[in-house]
Amino acid sequence: MTKSALQIERAKYQPKVPAALKGNVKAVDGEYTQSVADQEDIKKLFPHTYGMPIITFEKGKESKPAAAVNVGVILSGGQAPGGHNVIAGLFDGIKAINKDSRLYGFILGPGGLIDHKYKELTADIIDEYRNTGGFDMIGSGRTKLETEEQFNKGLEILKKLDIKALVIIGGDDSNTNACILAEYYKSIDAGVQVIGCPKTIDGDLKNEQIETSFGFDTACKVYSEVIGNIQRDCNSAQKYWHFIKLMGRSASHIALECALQTHPNICIISEEAEALELTLDDVVNQIAKTVALRAEDDRNFGTVLIPEGLIEFIPAMKRLMAELNDFLAKNDAEFRIIKRSEQRKYIISKLTKDNSELYASLPDGVARQLTLDRDPHGNVQVSLIETEKLLAEMVATRLAEWKMDCKFNGKFAAQVHFFGYEGRCAAPSNYDADYCYSLGYTASCLIAAGKTGYMSSVRNTTAPADKWIAGGIPITMMMNMEKRHGCIKPVIQKALVKLNGAPFKEFVANREAWALSTDYVYPGPIQYFGPTEVCDQPTITLKLEQKEK
Ligand code: FBP
């Protein structure tokens, strides 16, 4: 592999880890747990893994060397910076248990387990990928592990390779699968532990114990760098409004964090739009008003941050999408054979009155995007819906109307952007490099402690790494019952932006000033070498959340 000078230097970086993970480690049981909601249902569905205690790792005494253990690892779902370091931490951890331990990576996500596609991850492979971005060491995929047939097929290869523990690195859906798999293997006494790791740039897999999902830090820093660059372009050319959609499927954590880092003129937060029951028209008016206000000072330029999931949070759109999800889940075969030119008419004829009218009012492109294939978890693929274009077009139309009524005298020219894939495979920031390595190493400690159905957890991460707290959280603790793909299922509850949380409050306290300002912040690129104040800072979101505790 040809490497850049930065890659060569970066490969030598030694991730910082919690003090408790240096040397012998002891598992300490904490409180017994309950699921966040629907306790009776979850308990019934997970009789073997429900209610287990929280685990914390502390420094242990010198102990006899343990037996070697073979471990499998899967990268699941969207890429997130730091995944390779989770695997490196896991590798080093199981080698510290016993140097003859072996690590197997399943290829291209959960599908690799079912199809028996794997490779042994030896020291030379691991060394090649330390501190690098991407998931290309073994690849990732979105196959949903949900049927007993799949679990049993997976078990065949786990048995063949004498794998005693499987680590699934994924987001809320993949960790839900990890929990179901752990329960199943325990119920049949399969002798395979299952451990999850919290991954997703979206930042929506977090709770009291899981402070953040890995990748969020780096992805937000990458997007904030380019938003800052665009804002400098705004101040230089003074001629465009930039509509910037940011990834983050449902929750608006990425948009909010980028707003806190860059101070844009407008940032829409989906969770607020939902709480205020805004219509699409309200959102358009809100943006157009700021454009008109800035135009009074000849500031015919600015930035608008739009979370990827916005469309799903506008209540009327949400109702429409829920009905579409159910309808398409039940009538997929029939819908697929309808000619593309007839599909819109067909959907309009099948929906209930309000939803049908709303669907009929949408521009063709967006209407079509709403009926595209769902992901394997039954979710609309919001990254395919061009909300940034939709809003830019609707704002232009609104301003043209206002111009006719002499309510707007400025100029309006829009540029649209979507930042998502650009940040998912970036080389991990120091925070993500350290956090991920620690998560992987902690997973090896959970394996050594004989745990299953746990998620690897590293807390107190706004303090210096030495003081980070490593442990494990029962995955059932994060679950509730939700409607997915037309059925009620146990799933990990998504963490949305809290409107009474410190990051949102900080945004609200500043947004009016930012709306009119040209005093943007330009965060610049991620720095890997240099002073701690520049290189080792966690996200503003995490700092505010920790301060609030
Ligand atoms: P995960 O939840 O699997 O981490 O993926 C998150 C994400 O990056 C979202 O932000 C985005 O909507 C989606 O993946 C895009 O998926 P795909 O890579 O399949 O296009």
Residues whose N, C-alpha, C, O or C-beta is under 5 A from the ligand:
A	BS01	FBP	S76 G77 G78 G171 K199 T200 I201 D202 M247 G248 R249 S383
